[in-house]
Amino acid sequence: MKKLSKSVALSSFALSQTSLFASPLLSDELRVLKKIRIGIIGAENSHTRTFGKLFNIDRAFPGVEVKYVWGETEAFAKDAMERGAIPNMVNDPKEMMGKIDALIVDHRHAKYHLDAALPFVKEGIPTFIDKPFCYRVEEGARFLEIAREHGTPVTSYSSIAHSDATLDIKAQLAELGDINQLVRSGPVELDSPYGGVFFYGVHVVQPLQYMFEQKIEKVRINKNGQNSGANLIFDNGMMASLVFTTKKYGWQTFVETEEGIVELKSRVEEKNPPKNYTDMVTMFRTGKEPRSHQHILEGVAVLEAMEKSVESGQWERVATV
């Protein structure tokens, strides 16, 4: 299985999606991998229960099941097992080695993600790392270099960003012409124990990466008591004003046009199962990564600059990756 996982992953880097499915060799391998056993590291997050329900109870992807879970505490693990119908708990994540075909890493704090995933990535196990990917850009770059060396497919994204809704909004933006200013709102706790701005900031920032081709060059956090927000400057001069909401859960985006301020709303319904899950499973099956490594790291770099600005109160440059 280890050799097979590596073979699929290495082939995916060299072939397009079309040629991937056209290859007789890979077709044989995909048939072997029809049943996918997933292991999850981390159970404190409610996402782990959701993964279990999706794969084991709803059976949204026939042949794909969560077989093992490791929890930060036994109570977290048992809760995920009960609510997600996950049959096995391990006391050490490495007990899953050789028993799984794919890995999901799901800690609440991003600083734990890469160390947890690394042994499996070195063994060629396709890995999805829940948002945010990591806590430091330099660590993330080294990790992804190791993944490439071992031919292991890895991805990470916000479910809010990686969605049909966001792609539809991007299509609408193409029809609106040049955008100079935008406003985006969403819940962010700058003092969250799970990484401050990293924890929910990824849901506010990452969709902007998907919607716009321009890169974010510098950021500044604004604070007034419990109220806070941020400004982002893109490399084409566009400015984004972020409002970190505290009273209602949800996200909105507005842009300035020739007709005035317009709210961007998706015109499509999310498929069932949604794109974020479908693309993750496709990567597990084929090795095709749905998002570039550079795009992943650019998002982390923005969050890291925002974290610096929380402390400095000044404009902070976003590191080039």
Secondary structure in CASP SS format (residue, H / E / C, confidence):
PFRMAT SS
TARGET T0000
AUTHOR 0000-0000-0000
METHOD secondary structure of the structure
MODEL  1
M C 1.00
K H 1.00
K H 1.00
L H 1.00
S H 1.00
K H 1.00
S H 1.00
V H 1.00
A H 1.00
L H 1.00
S H 1.00
S H 1.00
F H 1.00
A H 1.00
L C 1.00
S C 1.00
Q H 1.00
T H 1.00
S H 1.00
L H 1.00
F H 1.00
A H 1.00
S C 1.00
P H 1.00
L H 1.00
L H 1.00
S H 1.00
D H 1.00
E H 1.00
L H 1.00
R H 1.00
V H 1.00
L C 1.00
K C 1.00
K C 1.00
I E 1.00
R E 1.00
I E 1.00
G E 1.00
I E 1.00
I E 1.00
G C 1.00
A C 1.00
E C 1.00
N C 1.00
S H 1.00
H H 1.00
T H 1.00
R H 1.00
T H 1.00
F H 1.00
G H 1.00
K H 1.00
L H 1.00
F H 1.00
N H 1.00
I H 1.00
D C 1.00
R C 1.00
A C 1.00
F C 1.00
P C 1.00
G C 1.00
V E 1.00
E E 1.00
V E 1.00
K E 1.00
Y E 1.00
V E 1.00
W E 1.00
G C 1.00
E C 1.00
T C 1.00
E H 1.00
A H 1.00
F H 1.00
A H 1.00
K H 1.00
D H 1.00
A H 1.00
M H 1.00
E H 1.00
R H 1.00
G H 1.00
A C 1.00
I C 1.00
P C 1.00
N E 1.00
M E 1.00
V C 1.00
N C 1.00
D C 1.00
P H 1.00
K H 1.00
E H 1.00
M H 1.00
M C 1.00
G C 1.00
K C 1.00
I C 1.00
D C 1.00
A E 1.00
L E 1.00
I E 1.00
V E 1.00
D C 1.00
H C 1.00
R C 1.00
H C 1.00
A H 1.00
K H 1.00
Y H 1.00
H H 1.00
L H 1.00
D H 1.00
A H 1.00
A H 1.00
L H 1.00
P H 1.00
F H 1.00
V H 1.00
K C 1.00
E C 1.00
G C 1.00
I C 1.00
P C 1.00
T E 1.00
F E 1.00
I E 1.00
D C 1.00
K C 1.00
P C 1.00
F C 1.00
C C 1.00
Y C 1.00
R C 1.00
V H 1.00
E H 1.00
E H 1.00
G H 1.00
A H 1.00
R H 1.00
F H 1.00
L H 1.00
E H 1.00
I H 1.00
A H 1.00
R H 1.00
E H 1.00
H C 1.00
G C 1.00
T C 1.00
P C 1.00
V E 1.00
T E 1.00
S C 1.00
Y C 1.00
S C 1.00
S C 1.00
I C 1.00
A C 1.00
H C 1.00
S C 1.00
D H 1.00
A H 1.00
T H 1.00
L H 1.00
D H 1.00
I H 1.00
K H 1.00
A H 1.00
Q H 1.00
L H 1.00
A H 1.00
E H 1.00
L H 1.00
G C 1.00
D C 1.00
I C 1.00
N C 1.00
Q E 1.00
L E 1.00
V E 1.00
R E 1.00
S E 1.00
G E 1.00
P E 1.00
V C 1.00
E C 1.00
L C 1.00
D C 1.00
S C 1.00
P C 1.00
Y C 1.00
G C 1.00
G C 1.00
V H 1.00
F H 1.00
F H 1.00
Y H 1.00
G H 1.00
V H 1.00
H H 1.00
V H 1.00
V H 1.00
Q H 1.00
P H 1.00
L H 1.00
Q H 1.00
Y H 1.00
M H 1.00
F C 1.00
E C 1.00
Q C 1.00
K C 1.00
I E 1.00
E E 1.00
K E 1.00
V E 1.00
R E 1.00
I E 1.00
N E 1.00
K E 1.00
N E 1.00
G C 1.00
Q C 1.00
N E 1.00
S E 1.00
G E 1.00
A E 1.00
N E 1.00
L E 1.00
I E 1.00
F E 1.00
D C 1.00
N C 1.00
G C 1.00
M C 1.00
M E 1.00
A E 1.00
S E 1.00
L E 1.00
V E 1.00
F E 1.00
T E 1.00
T C 1.00
K C 1.00
K C 1.00
Y C 1.00
G C 1.00
W C 1.00
Q E 1.00
T E 1.00
F E 1.00
V E 1.00
E E 1.00
T E 1.00
E C 1.00
E C 1.00
G E 1.00
I E 1.00
V E 1.00
E E 1.00
L C 1.00
K C 1.00
S C 1.00
R C 1.00
V C 1.00
E C 1.00
E C 1.00
K C 1.00
N C 1.00
P C 1.00
P C 1.00
K H 1.00
N H 1.00
Y H 1.00
T H 1.00
D H 1.00
M H 1.00
V H 1.00
T H 1.00
M H 1.00
F H 1.00
R H 1.00
T H 1.00
G C 1.00
K C 1.00
E C 1.00
P C 1.00
R C 1.00
S C 1.00
H H 1.00
Q H 1.00
H H 1.00
I H 1.00
L H 1.00
E H 1.00
G H 1.00
V H 1.00
A H 1.00
V H 1.00
L H 1.00
E H 1.00
A H 1.00
M H 1.00
E H 1.00
K H 1.00
S H 1.00
V H 1.00
E H 1.00
S H 1.00
G C 1.00
Q C 1.00
W C 1.00
E E 1.00
R E 1.00
V C 1.00
A C 1.00
T C 1.00
V C 1.00
END
